[in-house]
Every structure is written in C-alpha cells, then in structure tokens.
C-alpha cells in the first residue's frame, strides 16, 4: 500500500492576525512562549523543557538540549529582538515567582505554584487561544509549521531549514518547501486572473479605446 503524507496545516494571514489579537491579551509568560515557539520553530516538548541556562540573551539564542528533542539532536537556534524584549519582561516577572535556576517557564496556579509548566497546561493555553480567536485548527505545533514555511518562502536552502528544525533527514523538511510552492502557485494564479481580465476588457472595450491601447 502506498504511504500517504498530508501537508501540515498553516493559518492564513487573517487567521494568524486573529490568533495574535487574542494572544496579546495573555499574561507575559504565555506571550513569550508563543513568540519563542514561532521564532525558533519549537516543538511543544522543546518549548516547555527550556531551562534558564538554555537562554543566551547576549546573542539571542536558545540551546535545545538533545534529550528534549524528537530526534535526540541538540541544536542552537536564534530568536528575534522583539521576542528578546518580551523574554526580558518575563524573566523579571519570573523572579517574583522564584529566583531559583531551573525550568524557564513556571506555573502560577495555586496548586502548582512555581512548579515547571506542564505540557498539558501549555496545550490548554493554546487551545483557549484557538477557540477565542475562532481558529480552531490552531495548535501547539502550528507555530513550528508556520515558521518553517516562512523560512522556505524567504528562500532558505533545504538543508538550512532542516538544521534549524532539527530534522535528521530532509524528507520532513520538504513538506515546507511544498507549502511555500503553493504560495507561488497562488500568486501565479492571481497574476493569470489579472491578465485574463485585462484581455477580456480589451475585447469588450469600444473600438476607439481598443485602438488607443493597442497602438
């Protein structure tokens, strides 16, 4: 039997804006987690397992430890300057919860106060954002899919995207190249629609106007 592989779902621009509109009202911890999940294309486990000593603010990088990854490959990934500002705000807030080094993201609930944030709690946060924004397909893995697709859209080479994502083989990475190809196809289709409309307009224009354009 042939193996079927579906391309990962990513939100459209308006859907992403809807998610961000809801997310910006979240506490700083949740906002910085969402920002890092996108910036560094992090899996849920990689994000929730980050420790304070995995962060290098001076170089704006994260160390993703091998034991937290799907393929047991350690990597170092960058994050953006705006995310760096959010992270700085969160670290100041974190210090009011616990000054101990260790897990970066801490629970603030009464039951688990100052304990490491669980995978399930983060999933619930993202699900709440998805429902509130009306983008119900949005999940903890969507930001990773979107980031890697954006890198392909920007023209990154296949092996560079694979290294950034922590893929052992490029087969998985090709999915994002295919997704970016869809965008090109859509642009081509829109361009052809415009050309088609222009040609029809030429045929239906008054004779004098047609002659004016074709001279």
C-alpha positions as MATLAB code, in Angstrom:
seq = 'XXXXXXXXXXXXXXXXXXXXXXXXXXXXXXXXXXXXXXXXXXXXXXXXXXXXXXXXXXXXXXXXXXXXXXXXXXXXXXXXXXXXXXXXXXXXXXXXXXXXXXXXXXXXXXXXXXXXXXXXXXXXXXXXXXXXXXXXXXXXXXXXXXXXXXXXXXXXXXXXXXXXXXXXXXXXXXXXXXXXXXXXXXXXXXXXXXXXXXXXXXXXXXXXXXXXXXX';
ca = [
       0.000    0.000    0.000;
       1.368    3.458   -0.861;
       2.113    5.697    2.102;
       0.139    8.934    2.044;
       1.641   12.088    3.526;
      -0.534   15.143    4.118;
       0.997   18.602    4.155;
       0.811   20.317    7.559;
      -1.878   22.953    8.021;
      -0.845   26.568    8.473;
      -3.095   29.582    9.114;
      -3.762   32.256    6.536;
      -2.721   35.825    7.242;
      -6.116   36.857    8.618;
      -6.290   33.750   10.801;
      -2.815   34.451   12.198;
      -3.814   38.059   12.945;
      -6.902   36.783   14.763;
      -4.723   34.494   16.900;
      -2.320   37.344   17.704;
      -5.198   39.679   18.610;
      -6.303   37.211   21.284;
      -2.768   36.243   22.347;
      -1.693   39.829   23.048;
      -4.142   39.889   25.964;
      -2.481   36.850   27.548;
      -0.030   37.079   30.504;
       3.601   37.756   29.580;
       4.600   34.102   30.107;
       2.120   32.871   27.518;
       3.031   35.621   25.061;
       6.754   34.911   25.215;
       6.139   31.170   24.899;
       4.089   31.726   21.759;
       6.752   34.082   20.377;
       9.580   31.608   21.027;
       7.539   28.726   19.625;
       7.282   30.632   16.335;
      10.709   32.310   16.237;
      12.646   29.115   16.932;
      10.184   26.606   15.383;
       9.986   24.742   18.685;
       8.057   21.570   19.347;
       5.834   21.630   22.440;
       8.233   19.438   24.436;
      11.240   21.567   23.451;
       9.488   24.768   24.496;
       8.199   23.526   27.851;
      11.550   21.881   28.690;
      13.614   25.048   28.308;
      15.749   25.903   31.321;
      17.128   29.232   32.437;
      20.666   28.252   31.421;
      19.492   27.349   27.884;
      18.925   31.046   27.166;
      21.718   33.311   25.907;
      20.249   36.846   25.895;
      23.528   38.401   24.728;
      23.374   36.506   21.442;
      19.582   35.966   21.427;
      19.881   32.203   21.107;
      18.383   29.117   22.733;
      20.085   25.788   23.307;
      17.678   22.964   22.573;
      19.061   20.025   24.535;
      19.224   16.648   22.807;
      17.174   14.884   25.470;
      14.210   17.189   24.830;
      14.110   16.724   21.052;
      12.251   14.185   18.948;
      15.392   13.011   17.137;
      17.879   13.442   20.004;
      19.769   16.135   18.103;
      20.969   19.163   20.053;
      20.807   22.495   18.256;
      21.169   26.209   18.909;
      18.511   28.487   17.423;
      18.056   32.269   17.370;
      15.078   34.379   18.379;
      14.117   37.880   17.280;
      14.741   41.223   19.003;
      11.016   41.805   19.803;
      10.879   38.353   21.406;
      14.010   39.286   23.346;
      12.158   42.262   24.869;
       9.246   40.013   25.861;
      11.655   37.451   27.321;
      13.376   40.132   29.386;
       9.988   41.204   30.770;
       9.136   37.608   31.578;
      12.447   36.954   33.353;
      11.767   39.964   35.585;
       8.299   38.587   36.276;
       9.663   35.067   36.865;
      11.951   36.421   39.579;
       8.853   37.374   41.577;
       7.775   33.715   41.479;
      11.135   32.026   42.004;
      14.746   33.127   41.859;
      15.988   29.549   41.548;
      17.640   28.475   38.324;
      15.977   25.614   36.505;
      12.879   25.314   34.324;
      12.300   28.568   32.475;
       8.506   28.524   32.436;
       6.762   28.149   35.771;
       3.190   27.517   36.795;
       1.441   30.355   38.597;
      -1.563   28.364   39.763;
      -2.209   27.929   43.479;
      -1.913   24.164   43.278;
       1.407   24.057   41.366;
       2.842   27.479   42.153;
       6.488   27.826   40.980;
       6.497   24.274   39.597;
       7.595   23.598   35.998;
       4.833   24.325   33.499;
       3.447   21.043   32.158;
       2.891   20.115   28.526;
      -0.822   19.773   29.212;
      -1.128   23.237   30.728;
       0.526   24.772   27.687;
      -1.779   22.771   25.393;
      -4.780   24.142   27.311;
      -3.484   27.709   26.941;
      -3.092   27.306   23.165;
      -6.487   25.628   22.869;
      -8.104   28.520   24.711;
      -6.469   30.993   22.319;
      -7.577   28.928   19.314;
     -11.207   28.877   20.430;
     -11.281   32.559   21.394;
      -9.806   33.577   18.014;
     -12.135   31.347   16.002;
      -9.145   29.488   14.505;
      -9.916   26.080   15.953;
      -7.235   24.245   13.960;
      -4.512   26.278   15.669;
      -2.421   24.022   17.935;
       0.899   23.901   19.773;
       2.577   22.632   16.579;
       1.122   25.274   14.248;
       3.756   27.890   15.090;
       6.506   25.428   14.114;
       4.827   24.674   10.795;
       4.325   28.377   10.107;
       7.918   29.325   10.939;
       9.455   26.634    8.721;
       7.109   27.533    5.864;
       8.075   31.198    6.231;
      11.768   30.243    6.032;
      11.039   28.380    2.783;
       9.118   31.401    1.493;
      12.190   33.550    2.225;
      14.318   31.268    0.066;
      16.260   29.367    2.723;
      18.002   26.278    1.383;
      16.572   22.877    2.245;
      19.496   21.794    4.442;
      19.494   25.089    6.334;
      15.797   24.680    7.175;
      16.396   21.051    8.199;
      19.216   22.111   10.528;
      17.083   24.889   12.037;
      14.182   22.491   12.576;
      16.292   19.684   13.998;
      15.283   17.248   11.257;
      17.636   14.286   10.916;
      16.561   13.815    7.292;
      15.316   16.361    4.758;
      12.208   14.343    3.843;
      10.228   16.084    6.597;
      11.618   19.478    5.604;
      10.388   19.082    2.030;
       6.820   19.477    3.272;
       7.503   23.139    3.989;
       9.125   23.700    0.605;
       5.939   22.290   -0.924;
       3.818   24.626    1.177;
       5.813   27.648    0.048;
       5.368   26.395   -3.532;
       1.625   26.614   -3.006;
       2.028   30.317   -2.312;
       3.906   30.764   -5.565;
       1.191   28.879   -7.406;
      -1.454   31.118   -5.822;
       0.465   34.223   -6.873;
       0.763   32.872  -10.401;
      -2.955   32.091  -10.493;
      -3.819   35.594   -9.304;
      -1.485   37.063  -11.896;
      -3.052   34.999  -14.641;
      -6.530   36.055  -13.494;
      -5.422   39.672  -13.814;
      -4.018   39.084  -17.311;
      -7.168   37.224  -18.322;
      -9.366   40.043  -17.059;
      -7.245   42.598  -18.937;
      -7.560   40.643  -22.191;
     -11.322   40.335  -21.819;
     -11.523   44.039  -21.030;
      -9.655   44.726  -24.271;
     -12.172   42.644  -26.233;
     -15.185   44.362  -24.694;
     -13.844   47.941  -24.849;
     -15.191   50.339  -27.501;
     -13.272   50.212  -30.783;
     -11.693   53.605  -30.277;
     -10.438   52.719  -26.824;
      -9.037   49.411  -28.062;
      -7.183   51.121  -30.843;
      -5.820   53.623  -28.342;
      -4.405   50.844  -26.151;
      -3.024   48.658  -28.923;
      -1.236   51.407  -30.869;
];
